Each structure stands twice: as structure tokens, then as C-alpha cells.
Amino acid sequence: MARRNFPCDSLILAYFGKTLRLASGGGQGWFNRTGIEPFRAQLYLCSVAQALWVKSAVEASRAKNELGLLLWSLNDQWPTGGWGTLEYGSSTVAGQVLGGRWKPIHYLLRRTLFADVIATCGAAGRSARLATCYVRNDGATPFHGSVRISAVEFSTGKSTLLTTFDARLPAGPGALRLLPTLPLDRIDGSTHLLLARCNVAFAPAEAHRRYPSASGGLVSRNEVLLAPPDELLLPAASVSVAVQSLRGDGDAVKIKLTANATALFVHLTTLANGRFSDNFFLLPPGSRTVLFLPFGPLDEKLLRSSVRVDHLQHRLVTGTNAR
């Protein structure tokens, strides 16, 4: 993993080094493990670290007076800590999918980072126990809606609304508003994260016309960590995945996820050609359904046999398969 451009090991150590050193007795022992499950854990943490790094860079850029942002490049031919957001895609090479499998960072780009309207927060010094937040509109039309910021507790999955902000932004690019400073006196960054949601104030038909990708008025959703990933106190969650139906919602296939405790950075993957409607997200205790969207004809047998789910606590601590 250190012999390619933009190696992953430095990023993995930056985000998860404390935990991995404890788990492996120090040094580079975690990277030297071999076998299917250790390799899956290494690939998963590589993709998580890349996503977190690019996420922080994009959010910092959109906080500034910058009116354009490009990522270089779109795809990679190997797992890296670089800018590529798609895997190299080929229908003739085993293990690859047509058009390239979406990496976690590509789902973040779609869900919030490259959405027209985005809201995010950053800690204003750990001792200050404050968060500064902004909402920005880069769309071609004015935005009128609300920003709701909640704290989600890992141990229970309970969400507590911290503030609601009425956002009225002119057409972009770069229309930005700072939100009132958010006190975090009762929020522990190791046991909570912030969830920032931007909703339009229009009726459903008008909301869909202006924001075709909006779901129920929601135009972006952003999960914001308040502590380094290797300081998070995550419960020992078990997440299962099941193909619910072969056809529904057009050509989409319903996939049901069920968690017995809060799981962070839940990530689905499959050998079947296609992508998921959403991926790489926080899953509180309970169930959630996402859609698998095939690229071309659906290979039902391959989808059922190869669909797999990972999440941070399981891969970070155990490195074994989470099904």
C-alpha cells in the first residue's frame, strides 16, 4: 500500500493510528497482516481515510470566497489516498464493475459536498466547547429553507435538535451565511456527532422542480465528527444486509439494512454492476432501506451472493467480515 501514488498508510495512521497501534502492539503490525479479512479491513479504512481527508478539504474550500472547485482525477486504478472518487471500471476484469464502483467519497460528494446547498460545522477550539457553522448556496436559484443541526449519540442513536436556522440565500455562486455559534457544553465529541440537514421551504412539487434530487424537501445531509475517528467511543454493532425485492421503483432493487446498535460509516459493496442510492452513512439502531441501481442488466444471483456491508467499529477493532 506504500508503493503507489498517494499511499494509504499515512492517511490511515493519521485518522486511526492510535487504535491500530494498540490493536497490533505498536509499529506497522496492522499493515503486515495477510489474508482476506485483514485485506478487506485495510481497503475499507483506506477508503474511509480518503473520504474524511477530501471531505475536510472541500468543506474548508467552500467556507472561503472560492467560486469553483474541481477534483483531480475522477477515477483510480488502485486503492489510494488521492483524489479519485471512482474505482477503475471494466466489465471484463474480475472484481471490477461496469463504469467503476463508487468509493465512499463519491457518495459524500453527491449527498452534500457537491450539493448546491451545504451546511457544516467545525469545532472552534476543543477547550472553547463551541462550534461554528455555515450554510452556502452555489445553485443558480435562490435558496429559502431551514438548516437543522442535531447531536446524535452513538450509544443510543438518539438525535437531539440543537438549533434551527431560517436560511435565505441569493443565487450563487458563493452565497454564504454564518450560523449563530453553537455551544457544545453538553456534547462529548467522542460519544456524539453533529447532523446538519438543509431543507427547502417550498411545497413538495416546487421543491422537486428546483431540486430534482431532493427527497421530501431534504437537499443535503452532512454528518460532522467532533473528535478524531480513533477517539470515537462506538458501540459493538452488528449490521445485517438482505436483498428485499428484485424489482421496485423502476429498475431499482430494495436492500434492507438492520443494526442492533449505532453503526458509523456503513458501507455497502457488491460485485454486481451498479451503485447504491445512498452509502457510507450513520445507521442508528433499527432498519433502513436503500436502493441498488443496476448499470445495465441486473445479475440477481451475483447481487444476492456478493452484497456485503462494513462499518467502522467492526473493521477497526476486529478486522473481520461484518454481515
Backbone torsions as a table, in degrees:
resi	resn	phi	psi	omega
1	MET	NA	-6.4	-179.2
2	ALA	-106.3	6.3	-175.0
3	ARG	-111.7	22.2	176.3
4	ARG	-124.9	167.7	174.0
5	ASN	-61.8	145.3	-179.8
6	PHE	50.0	65.3	-178.2
7	PRO	-62.2	154.6	-177.1
8	CYS	-85.8	-25.3	-169.1
9	ASP	-60.2	-39.0	-178.7
10	SER	-66.3	-39.3	178.3
11	LEU	-68.4	-41.5	178.5
12	ILE	-61.1	-43.7	179.7
13	LEU	-66.9	-35.1	-179.9
14	ALA	-64.2	-38.5	-177.1
15	TYR	-93.1	-30.7	-171.7
16	PHE	-129.6	11.1	-171.9
17	GLY	-58.6	-41.1	-177.5
18	LYS	-60.4	-47.0	-179.1
19	THR	-67.2	-43.3	-176.5
20	LEU	-67.8	-37.0	178.6
21	ARG	-65.9	-38.4	177.5
22	LEU	-66.9	-40.0	-177.5
23	ALA	-69.8	-29.3	-174.0
24	SER	-109.0	5.3	-179.9
25	GLY	78.8	21.0	177.9
26	GLY	92.6	170.2	177.1
27	GLY	68.8	-152.0	-176.5
28	GLN	-100.3	20.9	-174.0
29	GLY	-59.2	-36.1	-178.4
30	TRP	-63.3	-37.3	-179.3
31	PHE	-74.6	-19.2	-177.4
32	ASN	-89.6	-2.3	177.6
33	ARG	-68.3	147.2	-179.5
34	THR	-126.0	165.3	-178.5
35	GLY	114.0	170.4	-174.5
36	ILE	-63.8	-51.1	-174.6
37	GLU	-68.8	-44.3	174.3
38	PRO	-58.8	-38.2	179.9
39	PHE	-67.3	-39.1	176.4
40	ARG	-62.3	-41.2	178.4
41	ALA	-64.1	-40.5	179.2
42	GLN	-64.5	-43.2	178.9
43	LEU	-65.7	-40.2	-180.0
44	TYR	-63.5	-49.3	-178.8
45	LEU	-67.1	-30.0	173.8
46	CYS	-60.9	-46.4	-177.9
47	SER	-69.7	-35.2	177.7
48	VAL	-66.2	-46.7	-179.1
49	ALA	-61.9	-43.1	177.7
50	GLN	-60.7	-43.9	-178.5
51	ALA	-62.3	-43.4	-179.0
52	LEU	-66.5	-38.3	-179.9
53	TRP	-66.8	-48.6	179.8
54	VAL	-65.7	-38.6	178.5
55	LYS	-57.5	-46.7	-179.2
56	SER	-65.0	-36.4	-180.0
57	ALA	-67.9	-42.7	-179.1
58	VAL	-67.8	-44.2	-179.4
59	GLU	-63.7	-38.5	177.4
60	ALA	-66.3	-39.4	179.8
61	SER	-65.8	-41.9	-178.4
62	ARG	-73.4	-12.3	174.5
63	ALA	-79.0	-12.2	-175.0
64	LYS	-102.7	176.4	178.1
65	ASN	-84.1	61.9	178.7
66	GLU	-117.6	132.0	-170.6
67	LEU	-107.3	8.5	177.8
68	GLY	-157.9	149.1	-178.1
69	LEU	-151.3	126.1	177.1
70	LEU	-124.1	148.1	173.7
71	LEU	-107.6	137.3	176.0
72	TRP	-122.6	121.7	-1.0
73	SER	-115.6	-175.8	-175.7
74	LEU	-71.5	-41.5	-176.3
75	ASN	-131.1	165.8	177.7
76	ASP	-129.7	154.5	177.9
77	GLN	-96.8	-1.0	178.9
78	TRP	-154.5	163.1	177.4
79	PRO	-67.1	124.1	-177.9
80	THR	-140.0	172.8	172.0
81	GLY	-100.2	25.5	-176.1
82	GLY	-90.5	-155.9	-173.9
83	TRP	-91.5	-15.8	-175.3
84	GLY	-61.1	135.1	-176.8
85	THR	-110.3	-6.6	175.9
86	LEU	-121.3	145.6	169.5
87	GLU	-74.5	154.5	173.9
88	TYR	-60.8	132.8	-173.6
89	GLY	-114.9	132.5	176.2
90	SER	-152.3	134.6	178.9
91	SER	-83.2	-3.9	-177.0
92	THR	-108.2	-3.5	-179.3
93	VAL	-109.3	125.4	-177.6
94	ALA	-58.1	134.9	177.8
95	GLY	92.6	-15.9	179.1
96	GLN	-99.6	157.9	-179.8
97	VAL	-118.0	153.9	-178.8
98	LEU	-58.6	126.2	178.7
99	GLY	85.0	-11.7	179.2
100	GLY	97.1	127.0	178.5
101	ARG	-68.8	137.3	177.8
102	TRP	-71.8	126.3	172.2
103	LYS	-77.1	163.8	177.4
104	PRO	-52.2	-40.2	-177.6
105	ILE	-63.9	-29.0	179.5
106	HIS	-68.0	-37.0	176.0
107	TYR	-66.7	-36.7	177.0
108	LEU	-66.4	-37.9	177.0
109	LEU	-59.9	-44.8	-177.8
110	ARG	-69.2	-40.6	-172.3
111	ARG	-76.6	-35.5	-176.0
112	THR	-150.2	-46.2	-167.0
113	LEU	-62.7	-37.4	177.8
114	PHE	-109.9	16.2	172.8
115	ALA	-71.1	153.2	179.2
116	ASP	-57.2	-42.8	-177.9
117	VAL	-114.6	128.0	-177.7
118	ILE	-136.2	144.6	171.8
119	ALA	-131.4	139.0	178.0
120	THR	-153.8	169.2	-176.8
121	CYS	-136.7	157.8	173.8
122	GLY	-140.9	145.1	-180.0
123	ALA	-69.9	130.8	179.4
124	ALA	-91.8	60.5	-177.7
125	GLY	87.8	128.5	-174.8
126	ARG	-66.6	-32.4	-179.8
127	SER	-76.8	-24.5	-178.2
128	ALA	-74.4	-23.3	-179.6
129	ARG	56.6	42.8	179.0
130	LEU	-130.6	156.0	174.3
131	ALA	-128.1	137.0	172.3
132	THR	-104.8	135.2	-175.6
133	CYS	-130.6	155.3	174.7
134	TYR	-140.7	159.2	170.3
135	VAL	-126.7	137.3	-175.1
136	ARG	-135.2	141.9	177.2
137	ASN	-119.1	118.1	174.2
138	ASP	-110.8	12.8	-178.4
139	GLY	-80.9	170.3	-177.8
140	ALA	-84.3	-4.8	179.4
141	THR	-125.8	154.0	177.0
142	PRO	-60.9	154.2	178.4
143	PHE	-115.1	128.2	172.6
144	HIS	-129.1	118.6	-179.1
145	GLY	-176.1	-156.0	-177.3
146	SER	-129.1	151.4	170.9
147	VAL	-114.7	121.0	-179.9
148	ARG	-113.8	124.1	-179.9
149	ILE	-115.5	122.8	-178.6
150	SER	-123.3	158.5	172.6
151	ALA	-106.8	128.3	179.8
152	VAL	-109.4	125.5	-179.9
153	GLU	-88.4	127.8	-176.7
154	PHE	-64.2	-42.3	-171.6
155	SER	-65.4	-32.0	-176.9
156	THR	-115.1	-20.4	-172.9
157	GLY	79.1	4.4	-177.9
158	LYS	-70.6	136.5	179.2
159	SER	-109.1	128.9	180.0
160	THR	-118.9	120.6	179.6
161	LEU	-68.4	126.6	179.4
162	LEU	-98.6	-38.7	-179.4
163	THR	-162.1	153.2	172.0
164	THR	-126.2	132.2	-176.3
165	PHE	-123.1	126.8	176.5
166	ASP	-80.7	112.0	-173.5
167	ALA	-104.4	123.4	173.8
168	ARG	-128.2	107.2	-174.9
169	LEU	-121.7	137.3	174.9
170	PRO	-68.7	172.5	176.7
171	ALA	-60.3	145.7	-179.4
172	GLY	-78.1	-169.4	10.3
173	PRO	-86.5	149.4	169.6
174	GLY	85.9	13.1	176.5
175	ALA	-70.8	117.4	-170.5
176	LEU	-134.8	142.1	174.6
177	ARG	-130.6	134.7	170.8
178	LEU	-82.4	136.9	176.9
179	LEU	-87.9	158.3	175.8
180	PRO	-55.4	140.9	179.0
181	THR	-55.3	136.1	-172.8
182	LEU	-105.3	115.2	177.7
183	PRO	-70.8	139.3	-178.9
184	LEU	-119.7	28.0	-175.7
185	ASP	-56.1	-36.7	-176.4
186	ARG	-102.6	10.5	-178.0
187	ILE	-112.7	119.8	177.1
188	ASP	-95.4	120.5	-177.0
189	GLY	-64.0	-20.9	179.1
190	SER	-82.0	-15.6	-177.5
191	THR	-119.1	-2.8	-178.5
192	HIS	-137.7	158.1	163.7
193	LEU	-130.6	165.1	176.6
194	LEU	-98.6	142.0	176.3
195	LEU	-118.8	114.5	179.8
196	ALA	-106.2	121.9	-177.6
197	ARG	-122.5	131.6	176.5
198	CYS	-107.6	122.4	-179.8
199	ASN	-122.4	139.9	176.5
200	VAL	-80.4	155.2	-178.9
201	ALA	-96.1	4.5	-176.5
202	PHE	-82.8	163.3	172.3
203	ALA	-63.0	155.4	-174.7
204	PRO	-52.2	-43.2	-178.6
205	ALA	-64.5	-43.5	179.5
206	GLU	-69.2	-37.7	177.9
207	ALA	-61.5	-42.3	-180.0
208	HIS	-67.8	-35.8	179.7
209	ARG	-65.5	-42.5	-178.3
210	ARG	-78.6	-34.1	-177.4
211	TYR	-131.6	83.3	-174.7
212	PRO	-56.4	-28.1	-178.1
213	SER	-87.8	-2.4	-178.2
214	ALA	-67.6	144.9	177.8
215	SER	-120.5	110.7	-179.2
216	GLY	60.8	31.4	-179.1
217	GLY	88.9	-9.8	178.9
218	LEU	-80.3	121.3	-178.4
219	VAL	-104.4	-21.5	173.8
220	SER	-160.6	151.9	179.5
221	ARG	-138.7	128.9	-173.3
222	ASN	-131.4	123.9	176.9
223	GLU	-97.9	120.1	-170.4
224	VAL	-116.3	118.8	176.7
225	LEU	-77.0	144.5	178.7
226	LEU	-109.5	-0.8	179.2
227	ALA	-146.3	158.9	175.5
228	PRO	-56.3	145.4	-175.5
229	PRO	-57.1	-32.3	-178.6
230	ASP	-83.4	6.1	172.6
231	GLU	-107.2	0.8	-178.7
232	LEU	-75.6	136.7	178.3
233	LEU	-99.7	88.8	-174.7
234	LEU	-96.5	141.3	177.1
235	PRO	-71.4	159.8	178.7
236	ALA	-79.3	85.3	-175.3
237	ALA	-87.6	149.8	170.6
238	SER	-119.5	126.6	-176.7
239	VAL	-120.4	128.7	177.2
240	SER	-111.9	155.4	179.9
241	VAL	-132.4	139.9	-179.5
242	ALA	-145.2	138.1	173.5
243	VAL	-77.6	115.9	-173.2
244	GLN	-83.0	-43.2	-177.9
245	SER	-150.9	154.2	-177.5
246	LEU	-79.8	-36.4	-177.8
247	ARG	-139.1	141.6	179.1
248	GLY	172.8	149.1	-176.6
249	ASP	55.1	56.3	-177.7
250	GLY	81.0	-125.1	179.2
251	ASP	-95.8	8.2	-175.6
252	ALA	-78.9	155.0	176.9
253	VAL	-117.6	131.9	-179.2
254	LYS	-81.4	130.6	178.6
255	ILE	-120.2	124.0	-178.3
256	LYS	-102.5	128.5	175.1
257	LEU	-109.8	137.2	178.7
258	THR	-132.8	128.3	-179.2
259	ALA	-123.0	139.5	177.3
260	ASN	-90.6	-8.5	176.1
261	ALA	-155.7	168.1	-177.2
262	THR	-62.3	128.6	178.1
263	ALA	-119.6	134.1	-177.4
264	LEU	-106.6	143.5	179.3
265	PHE	56.3	48.6	176.8
266	VAL	-66.5	126.4	-173.5
267	HIS	-133.4	122.6	178.0
268	LEU	-96.0	146.1	174.3
269	THR	-148.3	156.2	178.6
270	THR	-156.7	159.4	175.6
271	LEU	-83.9	-12.0	179.8
272	ALA	-72.1	146.4	179.7
273	ASN	-69.4	123.5	179.0
274	GLY	150.9	-172.7	176.9
275	ARG	-141.7	172.5	179.1
276	PHE	-103.1	151.9	-179.5
277	SER	-64.9	-30.5	175.3
278	ASP	-151.5	155.1	-175.7
279	ASN	-164.7	161.0	175.9
280	PHE	60.5	69.0	-173.6
281	PHE	-143.3	170.9	173.9
282	LEU	-81.6	131.3	178.9
283	LEU	-121.7	103.7	176.4
284	PRO	-67.4	168.9	177.3
285	PRO	-55.8	134.2	-178.2
286	GLY	126.6	-156.4	-174.2
287	SER	-122.7	153.6	174.4
288	ARG	-147.8	143.7	178.3
289	THR	-111.0	130.3	171.9
290	VAL	-120.6	168.6	-178.5
291	LEU	-109.7	141.8	169.5
292	PHE	-100.1	124.4	-175.8
293	LEU	-108.4	104.3	-175.0
294	PRO	-67.0	146.7	167.8
295	PHE	-97.4	99.6	-175.9
296	GLY	85.0	-161.6	-177.8
297	PRO	-60.7	140.4	-179.8
298	LEU	-80.1	130.7	171.9
299	ASP	-97.8	90.7	-174.2
300	GLU	-59.9	-46.0	-177.3
301	LYS	-61.8	-42.7	-179.3
302	LEU	-67.5	-39.4	177.8
303	LEU	-61.1	-49.0	-177.7
304	ARG	-63.9	-38.0	-174.4
305	SER	-81.8	-22.6	-171.5
306	SER	-113.9	-10.2	-178.3
307	VAL	-62.2	133.4	-175.8
308	ARG	-142.0	150.2	178.9
309	VAL	-126.5	137.0	175.3
310	ASP	-122.2	158.2	170.2
311	HIS	-149.9	163.7	-166.4
312	LEU	-63.2	-50.8	-173.9
313	GLN	-58.7	-43.0	-177.3
314	HIS	-67.6	-47.4	-177.7
315	ARG	-71.3	-34.7	-177.4
316	LEU	-71.3	-41.2	-173.6
317	VAL	-89.8	-43.0	-172.7
318	THR	-104.3	-34.8	-176.3
319	GLY	68.7	18.0	179.0
320	THR	-108.0	169.3	-174.8
321	ASN	-69.6	137.3	176.3
322	ALA	-109.0	112.7	-178.8
323	ARG	-125.2	NA	NA
